[in-house]
Amino acid sequence: MNKISDDTGEESPIQSAKKRSLFSRIFKGNNKNDSRLSIKSLIAKEEVNLLPEEAFILKNTLRVHNTCVQDIMIPRVEIQSLYIDTPPNELFEAIISKLHSRMPVFEETLDKPLGMIHIKDVLRVHYEGKVLDLRNILRDILYVPGTMRVLELLAEMRISHTHMALVVDEYGGTDGIISIEDLLEEIVGDIEDEHDDEQDDDLFFKQESPSVIMVDARTELEVIEEVFNISFTEEEKEDVDTIGGLLSKLIGRVPVQGELFETNTLSFETMESNPRVVRKLKLTLNTQDVNDQDKDQDHDHDQNDDQNDDQDLEQDKEKNKELQLMKA
């Protein structure tokens, strides 16, 4: 096997030549779809020696080709923003607690955005001893539709030197927000800095018994399936990714606190919510339904076993007949 790099950590001539060969094979045509398929094929077949991180980035770049901004944006209810007349003391409290270098600024509601501020502008004005008025340090922010492709927005941010965008609907209302870091993480993976607290991103989860759990409504459906050893239907999973999204979809609205809802598989109890979003749920596995399913499966197995026994008996009878004929 050829070495990927020499002792100095640099690529060997053989590896460099192989990579040049790889890209010459990929881009020898003009069809972009063919090039994309060629990359996938070559990576899958391991026809070129790539470092794991190189293969990871290439695969992610191909994967996000058709990903839209609305698929990865931070939703409206989770936007951390500032009111245009926020006093300096509250402004500094927000900067310290949120730990964002950029924050959107609005007037009255999130549907009336004015731009964004950068923390270094705030610090500069404070250092110079001037009156801190957000109107004087506002920067432009991008406004993009949710259907815009991720790579298109990344190129737009690079050209405009604006690293934050508000995602708007067809009526100009704010749907969500997205930063250049969110876009890059889709390609290179999670980017954590020295201020990131790993625990802040942990979703609440408490297992009270084998059949009862308390969860954050943002918990992925796959997690619930794994915990309870169940499978949601394709219809249930259509257009939703989280257990809270599934509940809202099933009842057609955001559930109120204390509301109960039951399906064949799960019982839902809304433990915490507000008019806009459900936050915490209590889930109980309907063991009777699961037991019925298990019984049906056992019954099917028993029927199959009986059929196999019958077949064995018939085969034994045939063998006995053959033996009697041979003796005769």
Residue pairs with C-beta under 8 A, 6 or more apart in sequence:
1 49
2 12
2 14
2 15
2 18
2 49
3 12
3 14
3 15
4 11
4 12
4 15
4 49
4 51
5 11
5 12
5 15
6 12
11 19
15 49
18 48
18 49
19 48
21 48
22 42
22 47
22 48
25 38
25 42
26 35
26 38
26 39
26 42
27 35
29 35
36 62
36 65
39 58
39 62
40 59
40 62
42 48
43 50
43 55
43 58
43 59
50 58
56 189
57 187
57 188
60 186
60 187
60 188
60 189
61 187
64 150
64 151
64 186
64 187
65 149
65 151
66 149
67 149
67 150
67 186
68 146
68 147
68 148
68 149
68 150
69 144
69 145
69 146
69 147
69 148
69 149
69 150
69 153
69 165
69 167
69 178
70 146
70 147
70 167
70 175
70 176
71 150
72 150
72 178
72 182
72 183
72 186
73 146
73 167
73 175
73 176
73 177
73 178
73 182
74 176
74 177
74 178
74 182
75 175
75 176
76 110
76 174
76 175
76 176
77 276
77 277
79 104
79 110
79 174
79 176
79 177
80 94
80 98
80 100
80 103
81 103
81 104
81 105
81 106
81 110
82 91
82 94
82 103
82 104
82 105
82 106
82 117
82 134
83 105
83 106
83 107
84 105
84 106
84 107
84 114
84 134
84 135
85 134
86 94
86 134
88 126
88 132
91 122
91 132
91 134
92 122
94 103
95 103
95 119
95 122
99 195
100 119
101 118
101 119
101 120
102 116
102 117
102 118
102 119
102 163
102 164
102 179
103 116
103 117
104 113
104 115
104 116
104 141
104 164
104 166
104 177
105 113
105 114
105 115
105 116
105 117
105 134
105 138
106 112
106 113
106 114
107 113
107 114
110 174
111 172
111 173
111 174
113 141
113 143
113 166
113 174
114 138
115 138
115 139
115 140
115 141
116 138
116 139
116 140
116 141
116 164
117 134
117 137
117 138
117 139
118 137
118 139
121 137
121 139
122 132
122 137
125 132
125 136
125 137
126 132
139 162
140 160
140 162
141 162
141 164
141 165
141 166
142 153
142 156
142 157
142 160
142 162
142 164
142 165
142 166
143 165
143 166
143 168
144 153
144 156
144 165
144 166
144 167
144 168
144 178
145 167
145 168
145 169
145 170
146 167
146 168
146 169
146 175
146 176
150 183
150 186
153 165
153 178
153 183
154 180
154 183
154 184
156 165
157 163
157 165
157 180
157 183
163 179
163 180
163 181
164 177
164 178
164 179
164 180
165 177
165 178
165 179
166 174
166 176
166 177
167 174
167 175
167 176
167 177
167 178
168 174
168 175
169 175
181 191
184 191
185 191
192 198
203 215
203 216
203 218
203 219
204 214
204 215
204 216
204 280
205 213
205 214
205 215
205 216
205 219
206 213
206 214
206 215
207 213
207 227
208 214
210 285
211 228
211 284
211 285
211 287
212 282
212 283
212 284
212 285
213 227
213 282
213 283
214 271
214 280
214 281
214 282
214 283
215 223
215 224
215 243
215 280
215 281
215 283
216 244
216 279
216 280
217 242
217 243
217 244
217 245
217 247
217 273
217 277
217 278
217 279
217 280
217 281
218 242
218 244
219 242
219 243
219 244
220 241
220 242
220 243
221 232
221 237
221 240
221 241
221 242
221 243
221 246
224 230
224 232
224 243
224 266
224 283
225 231
225 232
228 265
228 266
228 283
228 285
230 265
230 266
230 285
230 290
232 246
232 265
236 246
236 249
236 250
237 246
239 249
240 246
240 248
240 249
243 281
243 283
244 277
244 278
244 279
244 281
247 255
247 261
247 268
247 270
247 278
247 281
248 254
248 255
248 278
250 261
250 263
251 259
251 261
254 273
254 275
254 276
254 277
254 278
255 261
255 268
255 270
255 273
255 278
256 270
256 273
257 270
257 271
257 272
257 273
258 269
258 270
259 269
259 270
260 267
260 268
260 269
260 270
261 267
261 268
261 270
262 268
262 286
263 286
264 286
264 289
265 285
265 286
265 289
265 290
266 283
266 284
266 285
266 286
267 283
267 284
267 286
268 281
268 282
268 283
269 281
269 282
269 283
269 284
270 278
270 280
270 281
271 280
271 281
271 282
272 278
272 279
272 280
273 279
273 280
